[in-house]
């Protein structure tokens, strides 16, 4: 029964993929190259810059079909990249800042590209299916690693694929975001088999096994948001949650429990507080453009590091907080923009509440809105403990948020036009 349902769903998926426009296929290729990374898995493929070619061809196709739309959010993302460039040009350590100065603009171009690849709700649904299939490969790997340890603790956590998510903390946060994102969309699907719940389950298992307190706290906040969003905060559900949390805590590795119990007073917490204090001090001294793009480790190491002879005292550390990272290295104006990105992704505007009609597409867009809200809250909490400003997370969510805003406006115009035509006929 289960496999027949999956087989039928795959057949429906393949049929839906057929006949889409070339721009959308470039968007799918972008997702696969970014998250499945076949060009890395198969070394022989890595002789061609597949990602750059895909984006370039996509932009050419968009320009040819007049599909390249530039919004206010795009302007803000490019403005943020420009502030990073200005910070690099005025950096206290220009040799360091100049190394990756193209990175902010690359992310801005990726937001522009992704947000213009999808033209309707069906394409957005297909894009998310492909994205979650790519993520499931990683989450299944993480869950297997944790299970192979007997669900025990490992200080090094779980290493992700080479690239942005190789570090255990960043990998953990990706899994937390995707676990939270997937639940509203699975609920929308109402699948005939519970097999689809393997994605959030394996992603959650990966977060548990990755030993990152920031990722685990982010996941918890994301789940709490979903409970609130779906109005599931009832006594019965609270009992279920309490039982579930108790079971999870009972099987939680003792070493990880100890890390939470000593949070705020252990050496790691004390060190990070020093980083944050130093970052605030840097922002006070250089409020407009910071000490320079990517230069927090160097500036902290030179002016604030305590040399006590230990190995760690010779290692250059990042800020371990994205807000501190932005304000200390790029300045206060950049921090305002970075915070605004979160506001752009988080939306309290519900078409379903406004129209209360089962119009095709509205129910999905409502589920997608909740999905994005949960994802950006999860990201924000995780980013409070990681320096991930220039990682794909928030730029991917911005691209999806732009798509969601555009499709919601189009759906609203469609409903209003339909109402107007109905009223005219009635008269």
VOPAGU-2260 file (C-alpha; in pm, 1 decimal, decimal comma):
REM VOPAGU-2260
SITE   aa  ch    i         X         Y         Z
SITE  UNK   A    0       0,0       0,0       0,0
SITE  UNK   A    1     275,5     243,4      99,7
SITE  UNK   A    2     485,2     176,0    -209,5
SITE  UNK   A    3     185,9     199,3    -442,1
SITE  UNK   A    4     108,2     545,4    -299,3
SITE  UNK   A    5     470,5     656,2    -342,4
SITE  UNK   A    6     476,8     514,3    -696,3
SITE  UNK   A    7     161,5     703,8    -788,9
SITE  UNK   A    8     291,0    1025,5    -632,3
SITE  UNK   A    9     618,2     994,4    -825,8
SITE  UNK   A   10     423,6     941,5   -1147,8
SITE  UNK   A   11     215,4    1252,1   -1076,4
SITE  UNK   A   12     532,0    1445,0    -995,2
SITE  UNK   A   13     701,7    1345,3   -1321,7
SITE  UNK   A   14     394,8    1437,7   -1520,7
SITE  UNK   A   15     375,4    1777,0   -1350,0
SITE  UNK   A   16     740,7    1842,6   -1433,4
SITE  UNK   A   17     677,7    1792,0   -1802,9
SITE  UNK   A   18     597,0    2092,9   -2015,5
SITE  UNK   A   19     730,5    2357,9   -1776,5
SITE  UNK   A   20     929,1    2649,3   -1920,1
SITE  UNK   A   21    1308,6    2651,8   -1951,1
SITE  UNK   A   22    1350,0    2921,8   -1683,9
SITE  UNK   A   23    1187,8    2696,4   -1427,9
SITE  UNK   A   24    1415,2    2407,6   -1524,2
SITE  UNK   A   25    1716,4    2632,6   -1466,5
SITE  UNK   A   26    1574,4    2703,0   -1119,5
SITE  UNK   A   27    1546,7    2329,3   -1048,6
SITE  UNK   A   28    1902,5    2277,5   -1171,4
SITE  UNK   A   29    2016,5    2553,4    -935,3
SITE  UNK   A   30    1853,6    2376,7    -638,1
SITE  UNK   A   31    2002,6    2038,1    -731,1
SITE  UNK   A   32    2351,8    2181,1    -786,2
SITE  UNK   A   33    2336,3    2376,5    -458,6
SITE  UNK   A   34    2197,9    2110,9    -224,5
SITE  UNK   A   35    2241,8    1768,5    -388,2
SITE  UNK   A   36    2581,9    1870,8    -532,7
SITE  UNK   A   37    2627,8    1596,5    -796,5
SITE  UNK   A   38    2923,9    1793,0    -934,4
SITE  UNK   A   39    3104,4    1730,7    -602,3
SITE  UNK   A   40    2983,8    1374,0    -547,4
SITE  UNK   A   41    3105,6    1275,3    -896,5
SITE  UNK   A   42    3452,9    1433,5    -929,8
SITE  UNK   A   43    3454,5    1394,3   -1308,4
SITE  UNK   A   44    3170,2    1643,7   -1336,5
SITE  UNK   A   45    3352,4    1917,1   -1149,3
SITE  UNK   A   46    3555,5    2028,4   -1450,3
SITE  UNK   A   47    3277,8    2269,1   -1554,8
SITE  UNK   A   48    3138,1    2560,8   -1344,8
SITE  UNK   A   49    2785,2    2419,9   -1354,7
SITE  UNK   A   50    2636,3    2667,6   -1108,6
SITE  UNK   A   51    2764,6    2975,8   -1288,1
SITE  UNK   A   52    2654,3    2841,8   -1626,9
SITE  UNK   A   53    2306,2    2760,0   -1493,6
SITE  UNK   A   54    2255,9    3108,1   -1347,3
SITE  UNK   A   55    2394,6    3281,6   -1658,1
SITE  UNK   A   56    2171,5    3083,6   -1896,2
SITE  UNK   A   57    1876,9    3144,0   -1664,3
SITE  UNK   A   58    1929,4    3520,2   -1669,4
SITE  UNK   A   59    1961,8    3515,9   -2049,2
SITE  UNK   A   60    1633,4    3323,4   -2078,1
SITE  UNK   A   61    1461,7    3562,7   -1833,7
SITE  UNK   A   62    1578,8    3867,1   -2029,9
SITE  UNK   A   63    1466,0    3709,9   -2355,5
SITE  UNK   A   64    1116,4    3642,3   -2221,9
SITE  UNK   A   65    1088,2    3965,5   -2019,5
SITE  UNK   A   66    1063,3    3763,5   -1698,0
SITE  UNK   A   67    1338,1    3941,0   -1502,8
SITE  UNK   A   68    1157,6    4147,9   -1237,3
SITE  UNK   A   69    1346,7    4367,3    -989,6
SITE  UNK   A   70    1167,2    4440,9    -661,0
SITE  UNK   A   71    1234,7    4658,8    -358,9
SITE  UNK   A   72    1364,8    4354,7    -171,8
SITE  UNK   A   73    1617,0    4290,2    -448,2
SITE  UNK   A   74    1733,3    4649,7    -412,1
SITE  UNK   A   75    1787,1    4601,1     -37,7
SITE  UNK   A   76    1988,8    4282,4     -91,2
SITE  UNK   A   77    2214,1    4456,2    -344,1
SITE  UNK   A   78    2240,6    4754,9    -110,5
SITE  UNK   A   79    2357,1    4520,0     165,3
SITE  UNK   A   80    2619,5    4377,0     -72,4
SITE  UNK   A   81    2727,8    4731,9    -157,3
SITE  UNK   A   82    2771,2    4813,9     211,1
SITE  UNK   A   83    2988,8    4503,7     244,6
SITE  UNK   A   84    3196,5    4627,0     -51,0
SITE  UNK   A   85    3231,1    4974,3     100,9
SITE  UNK   A   86    3334,4    4813,8     428,7
SITE  UNK   A   87    3601,4    4615,3     243,9
SITE  UNK   A   88    3725,4    4929,1      68,3
SITE  UNK   A   89    3762,7    5103,4     406,8
SITE  UNK   A   90    3878,0    4797,5     597,9
SITE  UNK   A   91    4143,8    4805,5     867,2
SITE  UNK   A   92    4275,7    4488,0     701,1
SITE  UNK   A   93    4222,6    4536,3     324,7
SITE  UNK   A   94    4417,3    4224,2     229,4
SITE  UNK   A   95    4166,6    4009,2     424,9
SITE  UNK   A   96    3851,3    4194,5     316,5
SITE  UNK   A   97    3941,7    4180,5     -52,1
SITE  UNK   A   98    3961,4    3800,9     -64,1
SITE  UNK   A   99    3589,1    3721,0     -80,0
SITE  UNK   A  100    3440,7    4058,4    -168,9
SITE  UNK   A  101    3235,5    3907,1    -453,6
SITE  UNK   A  102    3048,1    3675,9    -213,4
SITE  UNK   A  103    2776,1    3928,1    -104,6
SITE  UNK   A  104    2705,2    4015,2    -469,3
SITE  UNK   A  105    2690,0    3646,7    -564,0
SITE  UNK   A  106    2424,5    3591,0    -297,4
SITE  UNK   A  107    2234,4    3898,4    -422,5
SITE  UNK   A  108    2239,9    3758,6    -776,9
SITE  UNK   A  109    2120,7    3420,9    -646,6
SITE  UNK   A  110    1822,5    3588,6    -477,7
SITE  UNK   A  111    1740,0    3772,1    -801,9
SITE  UNK   A  112    1776,9    3450,5   -1002,7
SITE  UNK   A  113    1577,1    3217,3    -777,1
SITE  UNK   A  114    1292,5    3463,9    -718,7
SITE  UNK   A  115    1237,7    3497,0   -1094,6
SITE  UNK   A  116    1246,9    3124,8   -1175,9
SITE  UNK   A  117     893,9    3050,6   -1052,5
SITE  UNK   A  118     588,8    3195,9   -1225,0
SITE  UNK   A  119     294,3    3013,3   -1062,1
SITE  UNK   A  120     188,4    2809,5    -758,2
SITE  UNK   A  121     237,1    2475,6    -932,6
SITE  UNK   A  122     599,6    2558,0   -1010,1
SITE  UNK   A  123     659,8    2669,3    -652,3
SITE  UNK   A  124     521,8    2336,9    -528,2
SITE  UNK   A  125     746,8    2142,1    -765,6
SITE  UNK   A  126    1050,0    2350,3    -666,4
SITE  UNK   A  127     992,4    2275,5    -298,3
SITE  UNK   A  128     950,2    1903,3    -368,4
SITE  UNK   A  129    1287,9    1895,2    -544,4
SITE  UNK   A  130    1446,8    2098,4    -262,5
SITE  UNK   A  131    1315,1    1865,7       7,7
SITE  UNK   A  132    1425,5    1557,0    -187,9
SITE  UNK   A  133    1779,6    1699,8    -193,9
SITE  UNK   A  134    1762,7    1779,7     176,4
SITE  UNK   A  135    1627,0    1433,7     258,8
SITE  UNK   A  136    1947,6    1277,3     125,9
SITE  UNK   A  137    2144,2    1481,0     381,0
SITE  UNK   A  138    1899,3    1430,1     668,5
SITE  UNK   A  139    1893,7    1054,0     612,8
SITE  UNK   A  140    2273,1    1049,9     624,9
SITE  UNK   A  141    2274,3    1249,7     950,0
SITE  UNK   A  142    2010,7    1028,3    1112,1
SITE  UNK   A  143    2204,4     714,9    1015,7
SITE  UNK   A  144    2525,7     854,5    1164,9
SITE  UNK   A  145    2352,8     934,1    1494,4
SITE  UNK   A  146    2182,6     592,4    1503,2
SITE  UNK   A  147    2514,9     418,7    1430,6
SITE  UNK   A  148    2652,3     579,5    1749,2
SITE  UNK   A  149    2370,5     429,1    1948,7
SITE  UNK   A  150    2216,6     780,9    1967,0
SITE  UNK   A  151    2514,4     884,3    2173,7
SITE  UNK   A  152    2707,2    1208,2    2201,6
SITE  UNK   A  153    3008,8    1307,4    1995,8
SITE  UNK   A  154    3188,2    1635,9    2056,8
SITE  UNK   A  155    3249,0    1684,2    1684,3
SITE  UNK   A  156    2878,9    1636,9    1605,5
SITE  UNK   A  157    2793,1    1533,7    1250,5
SITE  UNK   A  158    2985,5    1660,5     951,4
SITE  UNK   A  159    2776,2    1771,1     656,1
SITE  UNK   A  160    2867,2    1775,6     285,5
SITE  UNK   A  161    3168,4    1975,5     169,7
SITE  UNK   A  162    3091,5    2345,8     140,8
SITE  UNK   A  163    2871,7    2576,8     343,6
SITE  UNK   A  164    2717,9    2299,3     556,6
SITE  UNK   A  165    3026,2    2094,1     635,4
SITE  UNK   A  166    3061,5    2225,1     990,7
SITE  UNK   A  167    2836,9    2042,8    1237,1
SITE  UNK   A  168    2671,4    2361,5    1367,2
SITE  UNK   A  169    2582,4    2495,5    1021,2
SITE  UNK   A  170    2464,3    2149,0     912,3
SITE  UNK   A  171    2248,1    2128,2    1224,4
SITE  UNK   A  172    2085,6    2463,0    1151,4
SITE  UNK   A  173    2008,2    2364,7     790,3
SITE  UNK   A  174    1835,7    2051,1     917,9
SITE  UNK   A  175    1643,8    2249,1    1182,3
SITE  UNK   A  176    1519,8    2499,2     923,6
SITE  UNK   A  177    1414,2    2224,0     682,9
SITE  UNK   A  178    1240,6    2020,0     953,6
SITE  UNK   A  179    1029,6    2322,3    1047,6
SITE  UNK   A  180     971,7    2424,7     683,9
SITE  UNK   A  181     854,7    2081,6     574,4
SITE  UNK   A  182     582,2    2026,8     835,1
SITE  UNK   A  183     327,7    2288,3     712,4
SITE  UNK   A  184     370,8    2165,3     354,9
SITE  UNK   A  185     327,7    1799,7     452,4
SITE  UNK   A  186      13,1    1894,4     643,4
SITE  UNK   A  187    -108,8    2075,4     331,2
SITE  UNK   A  188     -45,1    1765,1     115,9
SITE  UNK   A  189    -244,7    1537,0     347,2
SITE  UNK   A  190     -44,3    1238,6     215,9
SITE  UNK   A  191    -196,9     893,1     215,4
SITE  UNK   A  192     118,1     752,1     370,0
SITE  UNK   A  193     312,7     863,8     675,9
SITE  UNK   A  194     639,2     792,9     492,9
SITE  UNK   A  195     668,4    1162,8     404,5
SITE  UNK   A  196     716,5    1241,8     771,6
SITE  UNK   A  197    1058,5    1078,7     743,8
SITE  UNK   A  198    1197,6    1413,2     627,6
SITE  UNK   A  199    1123,5    1616,8     943,1
SITE  UNK   A  200    1195,9    1311,7    1160,7
SITE  UNK   A  201    1539,8    1240,6    1011,1
SITE  UNK   A  202    1619,9    1613,5    1002,2
SITE  UNK   A  203    1532,1    1638,7    1371,6
SITE  UNK   A  204    1744,9    1332,5    1446,6
SITE  UNK   A  205    2036,2    1498,5    1267,7
SITE  UNK   A  206    1994,8    1810,7    1481,4
SITE  UNK   A  207    1996,4    1595,3    1794,3
SITE  UNK   A  208    2309,0    1410,1    1684,1
SITE  UNK   A  209    2496,7    1720,5    1567,0
SITE  UNK   A  210    2558,7    1831,6    1928,7
SITE  UNK   A  211    2493,9    2198,8    1848,5
SITE  UNK   A  212    2305,0    2376,9    2124,5
SITE  UNK   A  213    2226,9    2664,0    1888,8
SITE  UNK   A  214    2074,1    2432,2    1630,3
SITE  UNK   A  215    1873,8    2241,9    1891,3
SITE  UNK   A  216    1738,0    2560,8    2048,5
SITE  UNK   A  217    1650,5    2697,0    1702,7
SITE  UNK   A  218    1460,2    2377,2    1623,2
SITE  UNK   A  219    1265,1    2401,8    1949,0
SITE  UNK   A  220    1164,4    2763,4    1877,6
SITE  UNK   A  221    1055,0    2666,5    1526,5
SITE  UNK   A  222     836,3    2385,7    1660,4
SITE  UNK   A  223     680,5    2615,1    1921,3
SITE  UNK   A  224     594,6    2863,9    1645,7
SITE  UNK   A  225     418,5    2590,8    1446,1
SITE  UNK   A  226     211,9    2496,7    1750,5
SITE  UNK   A  227     108,2    2859,1    1789,6
SITE  UNK   A  228      45,9    2908,1    1417,1
SITE  UNK   A  229    -185,2    2607,7    1398,5
SITE  UNK   A  230    -349,0    2694,2    1732,3
SITE  UNK   A  231    -249,0    2361,5    1881,7
SITE  UNK   A  232    -175,6    2506,0    2226,4
SITE  UNK   A  233    -448,2    2313,4    2405,6
SITE  UNK   A  234    -424,2    2120,9    2729,6
SITE  UNK   A  235    -434,3    1782,8    2554,3
SITE  UNK   A  236    -164,1    1884,8    2308,0
SITE  UNK   A  237      48,6    2034,8    2583,3
SITE  UNK   A  238      33,9    1699,3    2761,8
SITE  UNK   A  239     144,9    1525,3    2441,2
SITE  UNK   A  240     428,5    1773,1    2400,1
SITE  UNK   A  241     533,7    1732,0    2763,3
SITE  UNK   A  242     540,2    1352,1    2724,1
SITE  UNK   A  243     735,6    1378,7    2397,2
SITE  UNK   A  244     989,0    1620,9    2545,1
SITE  UNK   A  245    1029,0    1398,5    2850,3
SITE  UNK   A  246    1101,1    1095,4    2632,0
SITE  UNK   A  247    1348,4    1292,1    2419,4
SITE  UNK   A  248    1521,3    1425,4    2730,1
SITE  UNK   A  249    1538,2    1075,1    2877,7
SITE  UNK   A  250    1720,9     936,7    2572,1
SITE  UNK   A  251    1928,5    1250,1    2526,5
SITE  UNK   A  252    2302,0    1181,8    2569,1
SITE  UNK   A  253    2420,8    1274,3    2917,2
SITE  UNK   A  254    2704,1    1483,2    2774,5
SITE  UNK   A  255    2457,4    1693,7    2577,0
SITE  UNK   A  256    2235,5    1737,7    2881,5
SITE  UNK   A  257    2537,3    1861,3    3073,2
SITE  UNK   A  258    2609,0    2117,8    2800,2
SITE  UNK   A  259    2258,4    2261,8    2835,8
SITE  UNK   A  260    2269,1    2255,8    3214,1
SITE  UNK   A  261    2593,2    2455,9    3214,5
SITE  UNK   A  262    2490,0    2692,0    2933,0
SITE  UNK   A  263    2579,4    3048,5    3025,6
SITE  UNK   A  264    2840,8    2949,7    3281,1
SITE  UNK   A  265    3068,8    2705,0    3097,6
SITE  UNK   A  266    3390,7    2801,7    2919,9
SITE  UNK   A  267    3227,7    2806,8    2575,1
SITE  UNK   A  268    2954,3    3045,9    2688,9
SITE  UNK   A  269    3198,1    3270,7    2871,8
SITE  UNK   A  270    3423,4    3290,0    2566,3
SITE  UNK   A  271    3137,0    3376,7    2334,9
SITE  UNK   A  272    3022,6    3652,1    2566,2
SITE  UNK   A  273    3370,0    3798,0    2533,1
SITE  UNK   A  274    3340,3    3781,7    2153,9
SITE  UNK   A  275    3005,2    3960,2    2166,5
SITE  UNK   A  276    3130,3    4230,8    2401,5
SITE  UNK   A  277    3430,2    4288,5    2176,6
SITE  UNK   A  278    3203,5    4302,2    1870,1
SITE  UNK   A  279    2983,4    4567,2    2030,5
SITE  UNK   A  280    3294,7    4761,4    2122,8
SITE  UNK   A  281    3411,5    4744,9    1758,6
SITE  UNK   A  282    3073,1    4874,1    1641,9
SITE  UNK   A  283    3093,0    5166,4    1883,9
SITE  UNK   A  284    3435,8    5259,6    1754,6
SITE  UNK   A  285    3353,0    5206,7    1384,1
SITE  UNK   A  286    2972,4    5249,5    1359,7
SITE  UNK   A  287    2931,8    5324,8     988,3
SITE  UNK   A  288    3131,6    5056,8     805,5
SITE  UNK   A  289    3274,8    4844,5    1086,8
SITE  UNK   A  290    3629,7    4716,5    1108,2
SITE  UNK   A  291    3605,9    4558,2     765,3
SITE  UNK   A  292    3431,5    4277,8     578,6
SITE  UNK   A  293    3539,6    3934,3     712,9
SITE  UNK   A  294    3788,2    4085,5     959,6
SITE  UNK   A  295    3634,7    4011,1    1301,2
SITE  UNK   A  296    3874,3    3717,5    1369,0
SITE  UNK   A  297    4181,6    3923,9    1285,9
SITE  UNK   A  298    4076,1    4236,2    1477,9
SITE  UNK   A  299    3968,2    4036,0    1783,1
SITE  UNK   A  300    4289,9    3834,5    1774,3
SITE  UNK   A  301    4506,3    4147,6    1768,2
SITE  UNK   A  302    4325,3    4371,0    2016,1
SITE  UNK   A  303    4110,2    4154,5    2243,7
SITE  UNK   A  304    4254,8    3803,1    2258,4
SITE  UNK   A  305    4385,0    3688,2    2594,3
SITE  UNK   A  306    4714,4    3501,2    2544,3
SITE  UNK   A  307    4724,9    3250,1    2828,2
SITE  UNK   A  308    4950,1    2995,9    2661,1
SITE  UNK   A  309    4674,6    2747,1    2575,8
SITE  UNK   A  310    4628,0    2614,4    2221,8
SITE  UNK   A  311    4297,5    2795,6    2176,4
SITE  UNK   A  312    4455,5    3128,9    2263,8
SITE  UNK   A  313    4643,3    3116,5    1934,1
SITE  UNK   A  314    4337,8    3034,7    1721,6
SITE  UNK   A  315    4146,2    3311,4    1545,1
SITE  UNK   A  316    3772,8    3287,1    1617,4
SITE  UNK   A  317    3462,5    3425,8    1448,2
SITE  UNK   A  318    3199,6    3625,3    1638,5
SITE  UNK   A  319    2964,8    3325,0    1683,7
SITE  UNK   A  320    2669,0    3562,5    1641,1
SITE  UNK   A  321    2548,9    3693,7    1304,9
SITE  UNK   A  322    2415,2    4020,9    1445,4
SITE  UNK   A  323    2750,1    4089,6    1609,6
SITE  UNK   A  324    2928,4    3979,5    1292,9
SITE  UNK   A  325    2734,4    4229,9    1081,2
SITE  UNK   A  326    2748,6    4530,2    1313,9
SITE  UNK   A  327    3118,1    4486,7    1399,7
SITE  UNK   A  328    3246,5    4425,0    1046,8
SITE  UNK   A  329    2994,1    4610,8     826,0
SITE  UNK   A  330    2848,3    4874,7    1058,3
SITE  UNK   A  331    2510,8    4978,4    1198,2
SITE  UNK   A  332    2340,0    5058,0     859,9
SITE  UNK   A  333    2419,6    4704,5     741,7
SITE  UNK   A  334    2276,4    4560,9    1065,3
SITE  UNK   A  335    1948,7    4748,8    1005,8
SITE  UNK   A  336    1927,1    4597,5     655,8
SITE  UNK   A  337    2012,8    4250,0     780,8
SITE  UNK   A  338    1737,2    4267,1    1042,9
SITE  UNK   A  339    1496,7    4396,8     777,8
SITE  UNK   A  340    1560,3    4082,1     573,2
SITE  UNK   A  341    1397,0    3884,1     853,4
SITE  UNK   A  342    1094,3    4114,2     847,5
SITE  UNK   A  343    1063,6    4066,7     471,0
SITE  UNK   A  344    1051,2    3687,3     506,5
SITE  UNK   A  345     815,4    3681,9     805,5
SITE  UNK   A  346     458,7    3760,3     700,3
SITE  UNK   A  347     147,4    3797,6     914,2
SITE  UNK   A  348     -73,6    3867,5     610,5
SITE  UNK   A  349    -301,8    3570,1     548,6
SITE  UNK   A  350    -511,1    3553,5     230,4
SITE  UNK   A  351    -701,8    3262,1     375,3
SITE  UNK   A  352    -819,3    3470,7     669,5
SITE  UNK   A  353    -904,1    3762,2     440,5
SITE  UNK   A  354   -1116,6    3576,7     186,4
SITE  UNK   A  355   -1217,7    3260,5     374,5
SITE  UNK   A  356   -1274,5    3091,6      38,9
SITE  UNK   A  357   -1127,5    2759,2     -79,8
SITE  UNK   A  358    -983,4    2925,5    -389,7
SITE  UNK   A  359    -723,2    2703,0    -561,0
SITE  UNK   A  360    -375,5    2805,2    -451,4
SITE  UNK   A  361    -474,5    3004,1    -142,2
SITE  UNK   A  362    -451,6    2708,9      97,3
SITE  UNK   A  363    -104,4    2622,5     -31,4
SITE  UNK   A  364      15,7    2984,0     -11,7
SITE  UNK   A  365    -110,0    3000,4     346,6
SITE  UNK   A  366      82,7    2683,0     432,7
SITE  UNK   A  367     386,9    2823,5     256,8
SITE  UNK   A  368     358,4    3149,6     453,0
SITE  UNK   A  369     360,9    2954,3     780,8
SITE  UNK   A  370     651,2    2746,7     649,4
SITE  UNK   A  371     859,9    3057,1     574,8
SITE  UNK   A  372     770,6    3217,1     908,1
SITE  UNK   A  373     884,0    2909,6    1098,2
SITE  UNK   A  374    1200,7    2888,3     889,6
SITE  UNK   A  375    1308,0    3249,6     945,1
SITE  UNK   A  376    1244,8    3227,3    1320,6
SITE  UNK   A  377    1450,8    2908,3    1333,0
SITE  UNK   A  378    1726,7    3076,3    1134,0
SITE  UNK   A  379    1726,1    3387,0    1354,8
SITE  UNK   A  380    1768,5    3185,4    1674,3
SITE  UNK   A  381    2044,8    2973,1    1521,6
SITE  UNK   A  382    2218,7    3282,6    1384,4
SITE  UNK   A  383    2243,4    3418,8    1738,5
SITE  UNK   A  384    2505,6    3150,5    1804,2
SITE  UNK   A  385    2673,6    3123,0    1462,3
SITE  UNK   A  386    2844,9    3363,1    1221,6
SITE  UNK   A  387    2640,4    3276,1     912,7
SITE  UNK   A  388    2555,4    3611,8     757,4
SITE  UNK   A  389    2716,0    3509,4     430,7
SITE  UNK   A  390    2578,0    3157,5     415,5
SITE  UNK   A  391    2289,9    3054,3     184,6
SITE  UNK   A  392    2014,7    3024,5     450,2
SITE  UNK   A  393    1864,0    3373,0     457,7
SITE  UNK   A  394    1921,2    3441,4      87,8
SITE  UNK   A  395    1732,9    3125,6      -6,3
SITE  UNK   A  396    1446,7    3226,9     223,5
SITE  UNK   A  397    1445,5    3580,0      75,5
SITE  UNK   A  398    1413,9    3435,6    -274,8
SITE  UNK   A  399    1120,1    3220,6    -165,0
SITE  UNK   A  400     960,0    3513,4      20,2
SITE  UNK   A  401     971,7    3727,9    -295,3
SITE  UNK   A  402     804,2    3445,9    -489,3
SITE  UNK   A  403     539,7    3406,2    -219,5
SITE  UNK   A  404     466,0    3780,6    -208,9
SITE  UNK   A  405     430,0    3798,1    -587,8
SITE  UNK   A  406     205,3    3492,0    -614,3
SITE  UNK   A  407      -9,0    3613,2    -324,0
SITE  UNK   A  408     -63,4    3949,9    -494,6
SITE  UNK   A  409    -149,9    3776,7    -821,3
SITE  UNK   A  410    -394,9    3547,7    -644,2
SITE  UNK   A  411    -552,1    3846,0    -467,7
SITE  UNK   A  412    -596,5    4029,9    -799,5
SITE  UNK   A  413    -747,6    3714,7    -949,5
SITE  UNK   A  414   -1001,6    3688,4    -667,3
SITE  UNK   A  415   -1092,5    4057,2    -687,3
SITE  UNK   A  416   -1136,0    4037,9   -1065,6
SITE  UNK   A  417   -1356,2    3731,6   -1025,3
SITE  UNK   A  418   -1565,6    3911,1    -762,2
SITE  UNK   A  419   -1590,4    4217,3    -983,2
SITE  UNK   A  420   -1706,5    4010,5   -1280,0
SITE  UNK   A  421   -1958,4    3828,6   -1060,5
SITE  UNK   A  422   -2094,9    4158,2    -927,7
SITE  UNK   A  423   -2127,3    4298,1   -1280,7
SITE  UNK   A  424   -2324,2    3991,6   -1389,4
SITE  UNK   A  425   -2550,7    4024,1   -1085,5
SITE  UNK   A  426   -2630,1    4386,2   -1179,6
